[in-house]
Each structure stands twice: as C-alpha cells, then as structure tokens.
Amino acid sequence: MAKVMFVVKGGEYFPSVGIMQISAVAKQAGHKTTLGVLSREDVLGKIKVQKPEVVAYTGSTGEHITYFDFNKKLKEKYPHIITIMGGPHATFFPERTLVDAKLDAVCIGEGDYAFTDFLNRVDANKNFSNLKNIMLAGGKKPKLMPLIQDLDSLPFPDRALFYNNGESGENPIKHFFVSRGCPYNCTYCFNDSFRKMYPGQRYVRKRSVKNILQEILEVRKKWPLKYIKFYDDVFTLTADDWLKEFAEEYPKQIGLPFFCLMRADTMTKEIADLLKKSGCKAISMSIESANPKLREKVLNRKMTNEQIKKAYKLCGERGIAIQSNNILALPTSKIEDDVATLDFNIECGKKQKTFVIGEFGTAYPYPGTALGDFCDKHGFYDSKKGFTDLHISYHNDSPLNCFNEKEKRMQRNLTMLGTVAVRFPWARNLIVNHLIKLPTNALFFSLFYITKTTDYMKHVYNLGNTLKDYLRVVPQSLNLDWSKWMGKKKDKK
C-alpha cells in the first residue's frame, strides 16, 4: 500500500472530480489517499505528521504557479517524498513542468489507471521508467494508455476525500459528469490537442443513465443535495435515446433542478422540451463573440448570430435561465468588438424575454490550445517565458501584447461591468461611454459581485435560500471572485 496526499489550492466552489476519480481508482487498488488544502491548513505540517510517500497535484495553466511554489518548498524540506503532477498544464507543457517545479514525474493525458500503476511501483520500491503516461525529469515522452471506453466500469469518484474534509460536503449544490470528451475544436480549449494524442480512438464517451443516477442517489444518501450541476463540455448533442431515457428517469428517481452546458447551434425545440421535462433550471450556452468573423476564424465556433438568438429564445420560452460565456480581448479584435459582444448579450436577453447572466473573460493563450499557438506564432504572446505571467483566472488583465494598457483596463472593467449592463440595460451607455475608461476599482467589483450573486441565487439556485445559506455562500464566493477579478497576477495560494 502506497500513501499519497493530493494537494489542492482550495477555495473553489466545487472541488476536483478528477482527483476524486483518481483517488477512487487508487483506493480500489489498495492504496491510501489523503488531502491537503493550501488555503486553510498547514500542509507541510500535515505532511510531517501523515508521512505520505507521494504528493500529487493537478492543475491548469495559471494555477500551476501555486503548486510549483509549494513543491519547491516541499522538496527543500522533504527531498525523499516523491512528487507528481497531472492535468492540462503538465500534459501540454511536461518538460518545463518537471524542471520548473522540481517534480519527480508528470502524468500526461488520462491518468486514472496510469497513476495507480505509478503507486504500485512506489509500493514495490521499483523505478518508474517505462510506465505509460508517466514522464520523468530528463526522460522521453511516454506511450499512452488507451482512453477508458467503458466509463461505467470506473468506481464512483471518492467524494468523501473532499466532502469529509471541508465545507464542500455541506454545500447543497454538487457537480457531476456524465461524459468525457468533446467533438468540437474551439481554439481556446485543449480538447482538440488532447484528442490528437489518441488517434483512432473514440474520444467522446458517455456513462449510462442508470450509472449516473446511481451515483447521484448514493451522494444524496451521504451528503446534502438540492441542486445538481452537470459540468460536461456539452451535456447532449441531439435528442437521442440517452436524453429521452434521462428525461424519463431523472425526474422519477432524482427530481432535483439542474444546470448543464450546451451549444447554441445544436439546440432544438425537441432538446429544449426534453431538458425542461427533465428538470433543467439553467444552461450555460456561450456566445463568446458577437463578431461572426472572430467567432469563426479566431475561435473556430461555426455558428451564426441567428442560431444563437434562436437557441436563447427556445430556452427563455421554457423558463430556462442562461449563463452566457463571452471572451473579450481576442487577438486581432478591437474594443468595439467587445462592446458589440456586450450589446449582443443584451439583445439575446431583454429583447427576447430570456433571463441571461452575462459572464465575461479575456482570451488566454493556454498551452495545448490552437489559440495559444496562434498568439505565439503571431507574436501576441511569448510562451517561452513559461506562462509564469498568467493570472490564475482569465477574468483578469489580458496577457497579450497586442493591446495597450488603456485597452487592457477597459477590457478588464468590462469583465465586471458587462455583467451589470446585461442585467440593467439602462446602465449600458454610462458603463460603455464612461465607467470602463476609469481605473479598475473595488466599486466596479462590488457592483459586479452583487449583481452576479443575486442573479444566481434568484434565477439559477433558487432553492428557498435562507440567511444561513447566504452566510455560508457569500464569504467563500466573495474571496474566490475577488482573487479572480481583482487579485494580483501571481497568486501564492
């Protein structure tokens, strides 16, 4: 039995299901897993007491800096502990990850069983060479295990790892995944590059309705559960047999409101009806950019403005609220394009009587994405710096050098005040013509935070919230949102 501690930054609304899943597979193989949360405990002290043989991290670009800094401290104090990192940053930037973080290994790609093989070697006191998916410092990139095709064969995620070690277990809103993979090639997402790592394999895989409902039922027996967020890249593409079965069984067996992610160009009346029948309360359906050329040429999202408006209308007619995601500060764009995106959100909402919560971020050149390669190729961003200047959140300043400081300030202000303008269209002219030109400040954040929080609590998570619920949610969400929108570029924790 190998002892492993997963170290996480903490403070998230929803802890990592990826870590939960890997922990479940590791436990199934007889290993022991524990958790260290940097934001609320002395993890180095906890390591001294628990004496894990392996410390593991996972993270995307931006948050990787937190784990790099911690791992260097860990290695200085406990050089004998084996450290490993997985996730998008380690997958697409493995060589620099190993060196910059002083790690012993990285896990590339889908790591459920690869990580357990790694722990088996630790337990047997053997070296880690020639393990699939596992790359060592100074070594060659490894061969990869095939993608797991039967997702029902996996044990349910080890939610107790997080839920019994913090406030997330008491949160009545919990998240689940019904699938893995996405068939689309949006340039800001790593799915296209990840898919190319597994040529000839079925990339989009889905759990059975029976399997996902069984997991939800088991979670509800152990922890509070009033609302479900399905975080799959796309919840469903068609009104297929899976969705029809889900629409029949979910209301009978679960009967809880839920949130999911969809694409506007796949939304049909039949899908909207089935989602409504299932109990769907809200949908995340991205606009990204109102400029069709930017949306298609820069983001590779091939859909029309008319398709988007139609999809929003279908949902609005059925009382399904929409969280609209948008990307400002796209390379080759102008501030006028960002304002047009704001205006299109307003049009999709108020003019069609659809409740829209507008969320705005800035374009980030993440490694492993076509957008990152585009920015690198055209000199908009220099990836050779190792992405050390990226903020933990893409809601912050644009890292691209194709914008001046004034433009970056306006873009960042729009990531906050855009949400306010979508909710209160009468404030649009004041915001666009005057406020976004001012220095970024706490008042802008306060207006954004109050608008966003009240909209979500009223139109998405309308669960008869009590004062106790607000006192539980607000401190955590306030701290997290402040770090995203107003925090410094290099977050230590």
Rosetta blueprint (number, residue, H / E / L):
1 M L
2 A L
3 K E
4 V E
5 M E
6 F E
7 V E
8 V E
9 K L
10 G L
11 G L
12 E L
13 Y L
14 F L
15 P L
16 S L
17 V H
18 G H
19 I H
20 M H
21 Q H
22 I H
23 S H
24 A H
25 V H
26 A H
27 K H
28 Q H
29 A L
30 G L
31 H L
32 K E
33 T E
34 T E
35 L E
36 G E
37 V E
38 L L
39 S L
40 R L
41 E L
42 D L
43 V H
44 L H
45 G H
46 K H
47 I H
48 K H
49 V H
50 Q H
51 K L
52 P L
53 E L
54 V E
55 V E
56 A E
57 Y E
58 T E
59 G L
60 S L
61 T L
62 G L
63 E L
64 H H
65 I H
66 T H
67 Y H
68 F H
69 D H
70 F H
71 N H
72 K H
73 K H
74 L H
75 K H
76 E H
77 K H
78 Y L
79 P L
80 H L
81 I L
82 I E
83 T E
84 I E
85 M E
86 G E
87 G L
88 P H
89 H H
90 A H
91 T H
92 F H
93 F L
94 P H
95 E H
96 R H
97 T H
98 L H
99 V H
100 D H
101 A H
102 K L
103 L L
104 D L
105 A E
106 V E
107 C E
108 I L
109 G L
110 E L
111 G L
112 D H
113 Y H
114 A H
115 F H
116 T H
117 D H
118 F H
119 L H
120 N H
121 R H
122 V H
123 D H
124 A L
125 N L
126 K L
127 N L
128 F L
129 S L
130 N L
131 L L
132 K L
133 N L
134 I E
135 M E
136 L E
137 A L
138 G L
139 G L
140 K L
141 K L
142 P L
143 K L
144 L L
145 M L
146 P L
147 L L
148 I L
149 Q L
150 D L
151 L H
152 D H
153 S H
154 L L
155 P L
156 F L
157 P L
158 D L
159 R L
160 A H
161 L H
162 F H
163 Y H
164 N L
165 N L
166 G L
167 E H
168 S H
169 G H
170 E L
171 N L
172 P L
173 I E
174 K E
175 H E
176 F E
177 F L
178 V L
179 S E
180 R E
181 G L
182 C L
183 P L
184 Y L
185 N L
186 C L
187 T L
188 Y L
189 C L
190 F L
191 N H
192 D H
193 S H
194 F H
195 R H
196 K H
197 M L
198 Y L
199 P L
200 G L
201 Q L
202 R L
203 Y L
204 V L
205 R E
206 K E
207 R L
208 S L
209 V H
210 K H
211 N H
212 I H
213 L H
214 Q H
215 E H
216 I H
217 L H
218 E H
219 V H
220 R H
221 K H
222 K H
223 W L
224 P L
225 L L
226 K L
227 Y E
228 I E
229 K E
230 F E
231 Y L
232 D L
233 D L
234 V L
235 F L
236 T L
237 L L
238 T L
239 A L
240 D L
241 D H
242 W H
243 L H
244 K H
245 E H
246 F H
247 A H
248 E H
249 E H
250 Y H
251 P H
252 K H
253 Q H
254 I L
255 G L
256 L L
257 P L
258 F E
259 F E
260 C E
261 L E
262 M E
263 R L
264 A H
265 D H
266 T H
267 M L
268 T L
269 K H
270 E H
271 I H
272 A H
273 D H
274 L H
275 L H
276 K H
277 K H
278 S H
279 G L
280 C E
281 K E
282 A E
283 I E
284 S E
285 M E
286 S L
287 I L
288 E E
289 S L
290 A L
291 N L
292 P H
293 K H
294 L H
295 R H
296 E H
297 K H
298 V H
299 L L
300 N L
301 R L
302 K L
303 M L
304 T L
305 N H
306 E H
307 Q H
308 I H
309 K H
310 K H
311 A H
312 Y H
313 K H
314 L H
315 C H
316 G H
317 E H
318 R L
319 G L
320 I L
321 A E
322 I E
323 Q E
324 S E
325 N E
326 N E
327 I E
328 L E
329 A L
330 L L
331 P L
332 T L
333 S L
334 K L
335 I H
336 E H
337 D H
338 D H
339 V H
340 A H
341 T H
342 L H
343 D H
344 F H
345 N H
346 I H
347 E H
348 C H
349 G H
350 K H
351 K H
352 Q H
353 K L
354 T L
355 F L
356 V E
357 I E
358 G E
359 E E
360 F E
361 G E
362 T E
363 A L
364 Y L
365 P L
366 Y L
367 P L
368 G L
369 T L
370 A H
371 L H
372 G H
373 D H
374 F H
375 C H
376 D H
377 K H
378 H L
379 G L
380 F L
381 Y L
382 D L
383 S H
384 K H
385 K H
386 G L
387 F L
388 T L
389 D L
390 L L
391 H L
392 I L
393 S L
394 Y L
395 H L
396 N L
397 D L
398 S L
399 P L
400 L L
401 N L
402 C L
403 F L
404 N L
405 E H
406 K H
407 E H
408 K H
409 R H
410 M H
411 Q H
412 R H
413 N H
414 L H
415 T H
416 M H
417 L H
418 G H
419 T H
420 V H
421 A H
422 V H
423 R H
424 F L
425 P H
426 W H
427 A H
428 R H
429 N H
430 L H
431 I H
432 V H
433 N H
434 H L
435 L H
436 I H
437 K H
438 L L
439 P L
440 T L
441 N L
442 A H
443 L H
444 F H
445 F H
446 S H
447 L H
448 F H
449 Y H
450 I H
451 T H
452 K H
453 T H
454 T H
455 D H
456 Y H
457 M H
458 K H
459 H H
460 V H
461 Y L
462 N L
463 L L
464 G L
465 N L
466 T L
467 L H
468 K H
469 D H
470 Y H
471 L H
472 R H
473 V H
474 V H
475 P H
476 Q H
477 S H
478 L H
479 N H
480 L H
481 D H
482 W H
483 S H
484 K H
485 W H
486 M L
487 G L
488 K L
489 K L
490 K L
491 D L
492 K L
493 K L
